[in-house]
Amino acid sequence: MSDSEMGRRALLSGAMLATAAAVIAESSGAAVIGGGTASATLAGRTLRFLDLTHALTTAFNWMPARPRIAMDPIIGSGLAVGMNLNRLMLVEHTGTHIDVPRHFASDGKSVGEIPLSDLIVPLVMIDLRARSKVDPDAGLTPDDILAWEKAHGPLPKGGCIAINSGYDPLARMQEVAKGSGRGSPGFSPEACKFLIAQREVKGIAVDAMSIDQGTNGPAYPVHQEWLRSGRWGIEGLTNLDAVPASGALLIVGAAPIAEATGVPIRAIAMFAGS
């Protein structure tokens, strides 16, 4: 890739970062264009927004004896005027969610301590679907990262590296309930070490329910090393088929809950499109 092309891509990424807040603020100009997608036009440029989030329902209670989410109505004084109010019981790491350093480091940052600048970042998509069909526990390797860079240029600084493995957590939970295994693609320990030592990356993400590939449990080496390095991970993304390999921006909507080790999020990809 030429220096001019790399510069053009960097300029585009910077422009997208700079205009993200403005586009979102002008919500009256956004048009819904399908389930989980929207578009907006700013300065003559069309931007697309794609929801990468699973609906958070009791479908994620894959162990009925230990439910991860429950919602109960609260009867209060507002009932007479039509007020509705629920009490929510939730395990932090349920549905599409973020793992923060506190998850594996008692002195690490909690969700409430993650700065906004770390939650709006360039998004890199690496396709692992073909390998995952052969190996349900496939792991992303340093060679996969280098191959992506050969095709698209250097990883953007401060970005998030996401794996599209084609994993459907809700379908897989049904398989688990039937006792048919828990294959889970994710990051290999080698890829984790490579990114920490040789690249400036803030986060990693997967469509599976663990950033560790299935063969890593129950030691969770990627969780341990990655989160203890001060970085975050996202688990349970969806709609990754529609995200470009490069040039997208990830917006992580995470409530700043004090002391939380993780929290369900609204993950949104933004990229140029028609």
C-alpha positions in Angstrom: 0.0 0.0 0.0 1.4 3.5 -0.9 2.0 6.2 1.6 -0.7 8.3 -0.1 -3.3 5.6 0.2 -2.4 5.0 3.9 -2.7 8.7 4.5 -6.1 8.8 2.8 -7.4 6.0 4.9 -6.1 7.6 8.1 -7.7 10.9 7.1 -11.0 9.1 6.5 -10.9 7.4 9.8 -10.1 10.7 11.5 -13.0 12.4 9.8 -15.4 9.6 10.8 -14.2 9.9 14.4 -14.6 13.7 14.4 -18.1 13.6 12.9 -19.6 10.6 14.8 -20.9 12.8 17.7 -22.4 15.3 15.3 -24.1 12.7 13.2 -25.6 11.0 16.3 -26.7 14.4 17.7 -28.6 15.1 14.4 -30.8 12.1 15.0 -33.7 13.8 13.3 -31.8 13.3 10.0 -31.3 9.6 10.5 -33.4 7.1 8.6 -34.1 3.6 9.6 -33.2 1.3 6.6 -33.9 -2.1 8.1 -33.7 -4.2 11.2 -30.8 -2.9 13.3 -29.6 -0.5 10.7 -29.9 3.2 10.0 -28.3 5.8 7.7 -27.5 9.5 8.0 -26.1 12.1 5.6 -23.6 14.6 6.8 -21.8 17.1 4.5 -22.9 15.1 1.5 -21.6 11.8 2.8 -23.8 8.9 3.6 -23.0 7.0 6.8 -24.4 3.7 7.8 -25.0 2.5 11.4 -25.3 -1.2 12.2 -26.5 -2.6 15.5 -24.1 -5.4 16.6 -26.2 -6.2 19.7 -28.4 -9.2 20.5 -31.7 -8.4 22.2 -31.2 -9.1 25.9 -33.9 -11.6 26.8 -34.3 -14.7 29.1 -33.1 -16.7 26.1 -29.6 -16.1 27.6 -30.6 -18.2 30.6 -28.9 -21.3 29.3 -28.7 -22.7 32.9 -32.3 -22.5 34.2 -31.2 -23.3 37.8 -28.9 -20.3 37.7 -30.7 -17.6 35.7 -28.6 -14.7 34.3 -31.4 -12.3 33.7 -34.9 -11.8 35.3 -37.3 -8.9 35.3 -40.2 -8.5 37.8 -42.8 -5.7 38.0 -42.8 -3.4 40.9 -46.2 -2.3 42.1 -46.0 1.3 43.3 -48.1 4.5 43.7 -47.9 5.3 40.0 -50.0 2.2 39.0 -53.2 4.3 39.1 -51.9 6.6 36.4 -50.5 3.9 34.2 -46.8 3.8 35.4 -44.8 0.7 34.6 -41.7 -0.1 36.5 -39.6 -3.3 36.7 -36.8 -4.6 38.9 -34.0 -6.1 36.9 -31.8 -8.9 38.1 -28.8 -9.3 35.8 -25.4 -11.1 35.8 -23.0 -8.5 34.4 -21.7 -10.8 31.7 -24.9 -11.6 29.9 -25.9 -11.1 26.2 -23.7 -8.7 24.2 -21.4 -7.3 26.9 -18.1 -5.8 27.7 -15.4 -7.3 30.0 -13.2 -4.7 31.6 -10.0 -5.0 33.6 -11.7 -5.4 36.9 -13.1 -8.7 35.7 -9.7 -10.4 36.2 -7.8 -7.7 38.2 -9.1 -6.5 41.6 -7.3 -3.2 41.1 -8.2 -2.9 37.4 -10.6 -0.3 36.0 -14.3 -0.9 36.5 -16.9 -0.2 33.8 -17.5 3.2 35.4 -13.9 4.1 35.1 -13.4 3.4 31.3 -13.1 6.8 29.5 -15.4 7.6 26.6 -12.3 7.9 24.4 -11.7 4.2 24.9 -15.3 3.3 23.8 -15.3 5.0 20.4 -12.6 3.3 18.4 -11.6 2.1 14.9 -13.0 -1.4 14.2 -11.1 -4.1 12.4 -13.0 -7.2 11.2 -11.1 -10.5 10.7 -13.1 -13.3 9.0 -12.7 -16.7 10.7 -15.8 -18.4 9.4 -14.3 -20.9 7.1 -11.9 -22.2 9.8 -14.6 -22.2 12.5 -16.7 -24.5 10.3 -13.9 -27.1 10.4 -12.8 -26.4 14.0 -15.5 -25.1 16.4 -12.7 -24.0 18.8 -10.7 -22.1 16.2 -8.3 -19.5 17.5 -7.1 -16.3 15.8 -3.3 -16.4 15.4 -0.6 -13.7 14.9 -0.4 -15.0 11.3 -4.1 -14.1 10.8 -3.4 -10.6 12.0 -0.4 -10.2 9.7 -2.4 -11.5 6.8 -5.1 -8.8 7.5 -2.4 -6.1 7.6 -1.0 -7.3 4.3 -4.4 -6.8 2.7 -5.5 -3.7 4.5 -2.5 -1.9 5.9 -1.4 -1.5 9.6 -3.9 -2.0 12.4 -5.3 1.4 13.3 -3.9 2.6 16.6 -6.3 2.4 19.6 -8.7 0.2 17.7 -10.7 -2.9 18.4 -9.9 -6.2 16.6 -13.1 -8.3 16.1 -13.5 -11.9 15.0 -16.4 -12.9 12.7 -16.6 -16.7 13.2 -20.3 -17.1 12.4 -21.1 -18.1 16.0 -24.7 -17.9 17.0 -24.8 -17.9 20.8 -28.6 -18.6 21.1 -28.4 -21.6 18.8 -25.3 -22.8 20.6 -27.1 -22.5 24.0 -29.8 -24.9 22.8 -27.0 -27.3 21.8 -25.4 -27.0 25.2 -28.8 -27.7 26.9 -29.0 -30.9 24.8 -25.4 -31.9 25.9 -23.9 -31.5 22.5 -20.8 -29.5 23.3 -19.6 -25.9 23.7 -17.3 -25.2 20.8 -16.3 -21.5 20.9 -13.9 -19.7 18.5 -11.8 -16.9 20.0 -8.4 -15.4 20.4 -5.4 -17.7 20.9 -2.9 -16.8 23.7 -0.3 -16.2 21.0 -2.5 -13.6 19.3 -3.2 -11.9 22.6 0.5 -11.7 23.5 1.3 -10.4 20.0 -1.3 -7.6 20.2 -0.1 -6.5 23.6 3.6 -6.5 22.8 3.6 -5.3 19.2 0.4 -3.4 18.4 -1.5 -0.5 20.0 -5.0 -1.9 20.4 -7.6 -1.0 23.1 -10.0 -3.9 22.7 -10.8 -7.2 21.2 -14.2 -8.6 20.3 -15.9 -11.8 19.3 -19.4 -13.1 18.3 -18.9 -16.0 20.6 -19.5 -15.7 24.3 -15.8 -15.8 25.3 -12.7 -14.0 23.9 -10.8 -17.2 24.8 -11.1 -20.0 22.2 -12.9 -23.0 23.6 -9.8 -25.0 24.2 -8.5 -22.3 26.7 -11.1 -23.0 29.4 -11.3 -23.1 32.3 -7.9 -21.3 32.8 -9.0 -18.4 30.5 -5.4 -17.3 29.6 -6.6 -14.6 27.2 -8.9 -13.1 29.7 -6.2 -13.1 32.3 -3.5 -11.5 30.2 -5.6 -9.2 28.1 -7.7 -7.7 30.8 -4.9 -7.4 33.3 -3.0 -5.4 30.7 -5.7 -2.7 31.1 -7.6 -3.5 27.9 -11.2 -4.5 27.4 -13.0 -7.3 25.5 -16.5 -7.6 24.0 -18.4 -10.9 23.8 -21.6 -11.8 22.0 -21.6 -9.5 18.9 -23.9 -10.1 16.0 -24.5 -8.9 12.4 -20.7 -9.0 11.8 -21.3 -10.2 8.2 -22.3 -6.7 7.2 -19.3 -5.0 8.7 -16.4 -4.1 6.3 -12.9 -5.5 7.1 -11.6 -2.0 7.6 -12.8 1.6 7.7 -15.5 1.1 10.4 -15.9 2.8 13.7 -17.1 1.0 16.8 -19.3 2.9 19.3 -19.7 1.0 22.7 -22.7 2.2 24.7 -21.9 1.1 28.2 -23.6 2.4 31.3 -20.8 3.7 33.6 -21.7 1.5 36.6 -19.3 2.0 39.5 -17.4 -1.2 40.5 -18.9 -3.3 37.7 -16.6 -5.9 36.1 -18.7 -5.9 32.9 -22.1 -4.8 31.6 -24.5 -5.5 28.7 -23.8 -3.0 26.0 -25.3 -1.5 22.8 -22.5 -1.9 20.2 -22.9 0.0 17.0 -20.7 0.0 13.9 -20.5 3.2 11.8 -19.0 3.2 8.3 -19.3 4.9 4.9 -21.9 3.5 2.6 -24.8 4.2 0.2 
